[in-house]
Each structure stands twice: as structure tokens, then as C-alpha cells.
Amino acid sequence: MGIAERKEREKRRRKNEIIDAAERVFFRKGFDLATMEDIAEDAELSKATLYLYFHKKTELCLAITVRSLRILRQMLENVTQSGGSGIDKFQQLADVYLQFYQKHLDYFNMLANFRNHGSNCDAESSMMDEICAQNDQINQLIATVIEQGIDDHTIRNDIDSEKIAYALWGQLSGLMPNIMTSIGMTDTVNRIEKFNPFEIFHYLYNLIKNSIANPATGASS
């Protein structure tokens, strides 16, 4: 291994250590309250050294958002590689998204935070490019499931798989933060809620699923 390669590997290692530290700080304090000083202290670095790798807090938010999307994408990939019909896999997409919420809540929160703060991030950032790439891959995974359903006749053949994929991903990523807000409401507010938030999630998802299912062969529930 040459000197240049060793330096690049060391740089990647240090960046990952900083992102690890940022995760601990963001997950503990929240994005708004966390500071670059907090992250430097957790990473056991000087603030000057930290700024050599990341110039502002939003860049670290982007880096963790990339990690979050990669975890979710890998979970969704398992659906595309599993057995079953296209419409069954379409249902599994919802189940996996809820699993991501339940098992990786901190990463889920970072995705929700990106929705709120993403407009303040550097659009030219390489990490923003990676976020777009991960989003595209997630959309493609959903489209692949829909296309399988069209091929096996469990999903209507007049469905535009790409448009439905984009609409569904947007719906999921927008609905769940609202569910989180409902879950976090005070007891007084919860007492006036008519439905469990997850009931609303499943109800809406089933409406979408039933609307694209082939009436002759697609499963509905």
C-alpha cells in the first residue's frame, strides 16, 4: 500500500469517527441543540481539526442522513429478493418501513430532520449527491416491486410503476413524521384522538395497495 493510499484510508477512518461522534451527539441532544463544539469534544478532537473535515453542522446531518437511507435501502432490498407475488411484496414495503421506524428510531428521526432542514444544506455537497442517489435507488426498488406485480398479474397493468414509486416514497416519508408527532402528544391531546396513528398508516397504505391491485388476482385486505 502506497503513502497516498494510506493517507486516504486514514482520512476516511477519521471522517467516519467524526460522523460516529456526531451521531452520538445528535441522538442525545437533538440536531437543534447540538453544537460543533459538542461533536469535537465527543470525537476527542480540537474544533480546528473537526473543521478540516466538516465545515458546518448541516454537513454532518447530511452524512448521517446518508447512513439512514442506506440502512432503509438495504432493508427494502431484502423485500425485492424475497419470494411472493408483487402485491404481497408491496405490502411488505409498508411492514419494512414500520420496522425501520421501530428498530432505527434515531436514524428515522434524522430523515425527518432532513425534511425540515434540508433546504438549509449545501445543494452542491457530495453528500447531497449521495442522498439523491440513495433516494433514487429506493424509488427504483419500489418500482421493481410494482413491475413484478404487473408481470405476475397481481397489480394492474395500466399502473405507471415509476410514478407510483415516487408518490409512495413521498407519502411514507411524509406520513410517518406526522405519526411520530401524534404519538408524542400529551395525554390530554391523545384523549381526543379518534384513531391510533398506526391504524391511519395501515388504512392509507391499504387504500393505495387496493387501488393498484389487479381485481382478478391481486390480494386485498
Phi, psi and omega in degrees: 000128182282171182296315181299319180293321178296320180295320180293320178295320178295321179296317179296320179297315181295319179298318179294323177296322178293317178297320176302315180296318179297321176303310182300319182288312180298318182291331181276316187254341188090153185298315186295323184272339181291147178234163176295329177297318178301316183291317178300318180295316180295323180280355182058047178233159171286156179297325179298318179294319178303316183289346174291334184256322180224127187275338180204167186297324182296331177295322177290325175299318179297318181298320179286327176298320176301314178301318181299314181294324179296319179297313181296318180299318180296323178294321179289327178300325179298328178294314182296334182267357181274171177278178178107169181281169179298318181291327176294319178293327177300320176294322180297331178301317178294317180299318180294321180296320177292324176297320178299316178299316185284323185268336185228053187301320181298317178292323176300318179298325179293324176295318178296321178296322179297323177299326182276328188245356186302328181293343179269359183270160180289113182294341181267359182298141176297330178288329174295322175299320180292323176299316178297320180295317179295320177299317179299320180293322177295316177301320180292323177298316178296317179299322179298318178297316181295318180296325176296319178296324176295318181294322182266009173069019174267350176236142183304141183278357177264007181279135174273105187299321182292317180293318179297320180300312180296318180295318182293314180298319177295321180294314180297313184289342177266326184286318185297320175301325176294323176297317179301320179297318179297318180297326183274003181294161177290164179301324181298315180291320181299329182293337180263358176286129184278330185232149171295134183304323180291332175297320178295319179301309182294324180296314180294318181296319179293327175299316179295314182300314182292333180286336181258349183291143173290117183303333184281325186228342184287139178283144176226151178203000000 
